[in-house]
Amino acid sequence: MLRRLLKRMAEMCDEAYFVVRSSVVLTAVLLSCCLLIMLAAGRLSTDTYKLYRLAEEMFRIPQAVLFVAAIGSVILEEHITKDS
């Protein structure tokens, strides 16, 4: 299944592939920053509460980013291949 997905991604137009690749990179960066914030914050206390809330939001955002990128890449792919 993964090979089929990678093969399909290789056949995408350049613009749609850029959207997917950029969203995956952004997701990796956000999740890495979330992990670093959690490690740097230490134990949950009143002093570190805002850092934990920031890390929680950075953990939730990638889901939306990937969802919007998937829809956007499909729309781009359909629009560009329709014109060709």
Backbone as CSV, one residue per row, in Angstrom:
resi,resn,N_x,N_y,N_z,CA_x,CA_y,CA_z,C_x,C_y,C_z
1,MET,0.824,-1.189,0.000,0.000,0.000,0.000,0.868,1.253,0.000
2,LEU,1.945,1.217,0.761,2.833,2.375,0.803,3.509,2.595,-0.540
3,ARG,3.872,1.507,-1.204,4.492,1.643,-2.523,3.531,2.261,-3.527
4,ARG,2.267,1.869,-3.436,1.261,2.437,-4.323,1.089,3.934,-4.057
5,LEU,1.109,4.302,-2.801,0.988,5.711,-2.436,2.178,6.516,-2.941
6,LEU,3.377,5.971,-2.759,4.578,6.666,-3.232,4.604,6.755,-4.761
7,LYS,4.137,5.709,-5.421,4.083,5.749,-6.886,3.102,6.815,-7.352
8,ARG,1.972,6.907,-6.681,0.966,7.926,-7.036,1.505,9.330,-6.781
9,MET,2.247,9.496,-5.701,2.825,10.810,-5.411,3.877,11.189,-6.448
10,ALA,4.606,10.206,-6.957,5.623,10.491,-7.980,4.990,10.929,-9.291
11,GLU,3.738,10.531,-9.529,3.040,10.904,-10.756,2.307,12.235,-10.648
12,MET,2.331,12.856,-9.493,1.631,14.125,-9.305,2.318,15.238,-10.088
13,CYS,1.557,16.280,-10.370,2.176,17.446,-10.991,3.073,18.128,-9.954
14,ASP,3.980,18.951,-10.427,4.982,19.554,-9.539,4.355,20.419,-8.456
15,GLU,3.330,21.178,-8.789,2.708,22.083,-7.818,2.026,21.307,-6.694
16,ALA,1.283,20.262,-7.046,0.606,19.455,-6.029,1.617,18.715,-5.157
17,TYR,2.677,18.221,-5.785,3.724,17.538,-5.023,4.398,18.506,-4.048
18,PHE,4.618,19.750,-4.481,5.211,20.757,-3.602,4.323,21.016,-2.385
19,VAL,3.017,21.074,-2.595,2.083,21.301,-1.482,2.165,20.148,-0.487
20,VAL,2.159,18.932,-0.987,2.222,17.760,-0.099,3.553,17.716,0.640
21,ARG,4.642,17.898,-0.093,5.971,17.840,0.525,6.144,18.946,1.572
22,SER,5.694,20.146,1.261,5.812,21.258,2.205,4.990,21.014,3.458
23,SER,3.813,20.437,3.289,2.981,20.175,4.468,3.595,19.093,5.349
24,VAL,4.221,18.102,4.746,4.869,17.053,5.539,6.073,17.630,6.292
25,VAL,6.839,18.482,5.639,7.978,19.120,6.303,7.501,20.012,7.445
26,LEU,6.461,20.805,7.193,5.924,21.676,8.245,5.405,20.852,9.414
27,THR,4.763,19.749,9.134,4.264,18.872,10.189,5.410,18.302,11.021
28,ALA,6.471,17.876,10.353,7.622,17.345,11.079,8.261,18.409,11.966
29,VAL,8.354,19.627,11.462,8.933,20.721,12.246,8.062,21.032,13.459
30,LEU,6.754,21.110,13.257,5.855,21.408,14.371,5.900,20.325,15.447
31,LEU,5.907,19.066,15.030,5.958,17.985,16.014,7.308,17.936,16.730
32,SER,8.383,18.250,16.028,9.699,18.315,16.666,9.756,19.440,17.687
33,CYS,9.226,20.599,17.323,9.189,21.722,18.263,8.323,21.401,19.472
34,CYS,7.228,20.705,19.245,6.362,20.292,20.347,7.133,19.408,21.329
35,LEU,7.855,18.449,20.786,8.644,17.560,21.641,9.727,18.324,22.398
36,LEU,10.406,19.230,21.728,11.450,20.015,22.396,10.876,20.900,23.497
37,ILE,9.727,21.486,23.253,9.101,22.326,24.279,8.721,21.481,25.495
38,MET,8.171,20.296,25.236,7.789,19.428,26.356,9.012,18.997,27.161
39,LEU,10.113,18.703,26.463,11.330,18.305,27.169,11.940,19.472,27.940
40,ALA,11.896,20.654,27.362,12.488,21.823,28.020,11.643,22.312,29.190
41,ALA,10.330,22.114,29.110,9.444,22.626,30.154,9.589,21.855,31.458
42,GLY,9.869,20.579,31.357,9.986,19.782,32.587,8.621,19.416,33.141
43,ARG,8.526,19.400,34.463,7.276,19.031,35.116,6.221,20.101,34.916
44,LEU,4.965,19.675,34.913,3.852,20.612,34.804,3.681,21.364,36.114
45,SER,3.728,22.677,36.026,3.503,23.530,37.188,2.858,24.813,36.696
46,THR,2.618,25.719,37.608,2.008,26.986,37.193,2.958,27.794,36.324
47,ASP,4.249,27.611,36.511,5.225,28.338,35.694,5.324,27.783,34.272
48,THR,5.099,26.489,34.101,5.263,25.869,32.785,3.931,25.588,32.084
49,TYR,2.833,26.046,32.666,1.516,25.758,32.090,1.385,26.317,30.676
50,LYS,1.853,27.538,30.455,1.736,28.148,29.123,2.567,27.396,28.093
51,LEU,3.719,26.892,28.495,4.521,26.091,27.573,3.815,24.785,27.204
52,TYR,3.161,24.175,28.178,2.426,22.950,27.887,1.246,23.224,26.972
53,ARG,0.572,24.338,27.163,-0.538,24.694,26.266,-0.021,24.958,24.858
54,LEU,1.112,25.625,24.734,1.719,25.861,23.426,2.077,24.534,22.755
55,ALA,2.675,23.627,23.499,3.027,22.317,22.951,1.778,21.543,22.541
56,GLU,0.722,21.665,23.308,-0.527,20.981,22.960,-1.099,21.510,21.647
57,GLU,-1.070,22.806,21.465,-1.561,23.377,20.208,-0.660,23.014,19.037
58,MET,0.647,22.962,19.273,1.562,22.566,18.209,1.389,21.090,17.863
59,PHE,0.842,20.316,18.771,0.552,18.916,18.499,-0.725,18.761,17.684
60,ARG,-1.670,19.682,17.847,-2.943,19.609,17.136,-2.894,20.197,15.731
61,ILE,-2.084,21.207,15.512,-2.054,21.917,14.237,-1.670,21.026,13.052
62,PRO,-0.714,20.109,13.166,-0.342,19.301,11.999,-1.487,18.521,11.370
63,GLN,-2.465,18.111,12.151,-3.610,17.408,11.593,-4.351,18.300,10.605
64,ALA,-4.563,19.541,10.993,-5.249,20.484,10.112,-4.394,20.820,8.896
65,VAL,-3.097,20.962,9.100,-2.198,21.282,7.987,-2.234,20.170,6.946
66,LEU,-2.141,18.926,7.382,-2.166,17.805,6.446,-3.515,17.672,5.752
67,PHE,-4.589,17.933,6.474,-5.929,17.861,5.888,-6.105,18.916,4.799
68,VAL,-5.729,20.147,5.099,-5.849,21.229,4.119,-4.923,20.987,2.927
69,ALA,-3.725,20.485,3.184,-2.787,20.204,2.093,-3.302,19.081,1.200
70,ALA,-3.916,18.073,1.780,-4.471,16.981,0.975,-5.572,17.495,0.060
71,ILE,-6.465,18.296,0.612,-7.538,18.861,-0.206,-6.964,19.794,-1.263
72,GLY,-6.030,20.629,-0.882,-5.425,21.565,-1.828,-4.675,20.871,-2.946
73,SER,-3.948,19.812,-2.620,-3.205,19.104,-3.667,-4.144,18.387,-4.632
74,VAL,-5.245,17.864,-4.126,-6.223,17.216,-5.007,-6.853,18.244,-5.941
75,ILE,-7.212,19.394,-5.408,-7.803,20.450,-6.235,-6.800,20.916,-7.285
76,LEU,-5.556,21.123,-6.879,-4.520,21.528,-7.844,-4.324,20.471,-8.922
77,GLU,-4.236,19.232,-8.504,-4.016,18.142,-9.460,-5.167,18.059,-10.461
78,GLU,-6.393,18.139,-9.971,-7.549,18.079,-10.860,-7.584,19.279,-11.805
79,HIS,-7.290,20.452,-11.283,-7.335,21.665,-12.105,-6.256,21.641,-13.187
80,ILE,-5.067,21.244,-12.828,-3.954,21.262,-13.778,-4.109,20.143,-14.818
81,THR,-4.523,18.945,-14.391,-4.668,17.851,-15.345,-5.888,18.043,-16.236
82,LYS,-6.889,18.782,-15.763,-8.058,19.064,-16.588,-7.700,19.977,-17.749
83,ASP,-6.795,20.927,-17.490,-6.366,21.858,-18.532,-5.463,21.208,-19.559
84,SER,-4.787,20.135,-19.184,-3.838,19.487,-20.109,-4.540,18.611,-21.116
